[in-house]
Amino acid sequence: MKRRFKIESIPNPGARVYSWIARKSPPLRDLCIEVAEEVTSKIIAGRILDVGTGPAYLPVEIAKRAPNLEIVGIDLSPAMVAIATKNAEKWGISDHVRVQRANAADLPFEDGYFDLVVSTLSLHHWLRPSECLKEINRVLKKNGEAWIYDARRDTTKEVNAQFRERYGWLLAFVFLNLVRAHSSITVREIDEILSSPEIRFSRKTVVDKGVILKLQLVK
């Protein structure tokens, strides 16, 4: 995969800026809600890991829909962990949503600990994606799944037009031309990652969701 400049850990004040943008951005809010609904249609009890949780908006949305789930969010940025912890406390869900600092390439959990692993808009930041996916595989229970969502850089003109129609020209310009310039991935890059013999999932599927790609991996 072509090596691009990547920042795995967002420091302050960048963490606060990203947290504000993620809260105010309609496309990011819609993605969070969509993923939360997909997750809770699949599982309503058990353990979930959110890799690259950022401000923990996804765990919050999941917990609101499935209070019996135990959700762990990890992020490499201490600033993000602090923001995420405050958000869990603010929403009164800190009893079943826990956030901690951890590296996706070296997860501090025992084998087979989680029923489901999710990640949104984080894959493009991973310096060692194969190592991260190996670790995700390790901490999943047998037949557990990993759902990895990221922005797609190689979208069609039709998809771009649909995005503009839904969110307007300004938001579409910012996302399609500025955000994706450094925070996105292509189908080819994903195929290169998944072709590694080190990644031993029993099933690997790439789902085209327009401006978002979803990796659905089954242990």
N, C-alpha and C positions, 0 to 999 in steps of 0.2 A: 504494500500500500504506500502511496506517495506520502512522504513525511511532511506534515504541516506543523506550523507553530501551535503548540497546545499549552493551555494552562489548566493543570489538574486541580489546584487549590486557589480559590478566589479570596484574596485578602480584603480587609477593610481599607477604604470605604466602598470598594467594589461590591462586596457582599450585600451591603445595605442598599446600594443602587439596584442590583439585580433583584433583591427581594421586593423592592417597590415596583419595578417593572413587571415582574412576574405576577404581582397582585393586581396591577392595573391593566395589563395587556389582555384584550379579549381572546386572541388566539391561544395564549398560554393558559388562561383560565378554562377555556373550552377543552383543551387537551387534558388538563388535570381532571376535569369532571368526566370526560369520556373514558379515561383510563380507570378512574375510580369505579365507574359503573360497570366496566368490563370485568374488573377484578372481583367486585362483589356479586356479579352474576355467576362467577366461577367458584368462589369460596367465601364463606361467612364465619368460619371458625378455623383456628389454627394460627400459624405464624407466617408473617410476610416480612421480607427484607426489601427495603427501598434503597437502591444504590445510587449515590449522588443526589441525596434528598433535597439539597439546597435549603430553602426556608421551610421545608416540610409541608408544603401545601397539599401534596398528594396524600401523605399519611392522614392529614386532617380530613380530607374529603372521604377517604376510605373509612376512617373511624366513625364519621358521621353516619355512614350507611350500614356499617357492620361493627357494632360496639363489642362483639365477642371475639374479634380478631386481635391478636397481639402483633403489633407492628414495630419493627425496628428500622430506623432511618440512619444511614451512615453518610458522612461527607468528610472529605480530606481537609476542608477549611475550618479552622477553629471558629472563625467569625460566623460562618454559616451554621455551625452546630449551636452556637449561642443564640442566634436568631430563631432557629428551628425549635429549640427547647422552650424559648419564650412563647412561640406560637402555640405549641402543644399545651402549655400552661394556660394561655389566654383562652383557648377553646375548651378547657376543662377535660382534656383527654390524656393527660400525662400519665394516668394510671395504666393505660394500655398502648401508649405510643412513646417509645424511647428513642432518643437521638444520641449518637455518639460519633466521635472522630475515628475514622478507620479508612484504610486504603483498600480499594476493591481488589487489588492484586495480592492482598494478604489479609483475608477476612478473619477476624478474631472470634470465630464461631466453630463449634464442633461439626463433624461430618453429619450430614442428613438432618440438620437442625430446622430448616425452613420448608414449608409446603409450597411456597411461591416466592419468586424473586422478581421484582419489577425495577425498571430504571427508565427515566424520561429525560431526554435531551442531555445525556451524560456521556454516551458512548464516544462521541467525537473528541472528548477531552482525554480519554484513556491513553496513556503513553504505551501501555503494554496490554492491548485488548485481549490477546490470547491468554495471558496470565489471569486477567480478570474473569474471563469466561470459564477457565479451569477452576478457579476458586468458587465461582457461582455454582458450577456443577457439583463441586465437593460438598457444599453446605445444603444442597437440595436433598430432600427425601427421594427415595426411589419413585419414579414416575412423576416427580415434581416438575414444575415448569418454570422457565424464565422468560419474561416478556420484556424486551428491550426496545424502547421507542426512541427514535431520533429524527431530526429534521432531514428531509431529503433535498440534496442539492441539484440533482439531475431530473427535475420535474419537467413535464411536457407543457407546451403552451396552453393546452386546454385546462390543465390543473391550475396553472397560474391565473388564468382568467376566472376560474371558479373561486379561487381564493380572493381575488380582487372584488368580485361580485359580492362575496359574503362579508368582507371586512372593510371594503373601501380602498381607494387608490393609495392614500397615505400610508395606512398600516401595511398594505400589501407591498408597497415600495420598500418600506423599512425592513420588513421580514424577508422578502424575496431577494433583495439586493444588498442589504447591509448585514443583517443578522446571519444569513446563510453564508456570507463570504468567509466566516471563520467558525461558525457553529452549525455544521451540517456534515452529511456523509452521502456517498453515492452507493448504488446497488453494487457496482463493481468492487468498491472498497469493502463492503460487507462480505461479498463472496470470497474475497481474498482472506479476510479474517476467518471465516467459517471453514475455509479449505485446510486450515492447519490441522495436522493429525493429532495435535495435543488436545483439541476440543472434541470430547467424546460424548456428545449428546446422541441419544438414539434417533431423534428426529430434529431436523433443522428446517424451519420454514421462514421465508421472508414475505411478509404481507404488505402489499402496496396500499397505503391509506391516504393517497394524494400527496400532500406536502410532508407527510410523516411515513416513515418506514417502521414496521414492527417485526422484530426478530422473535419468533415463537419457538423456543427450544425445550425439548422434553428429555429428561434424564433417562 
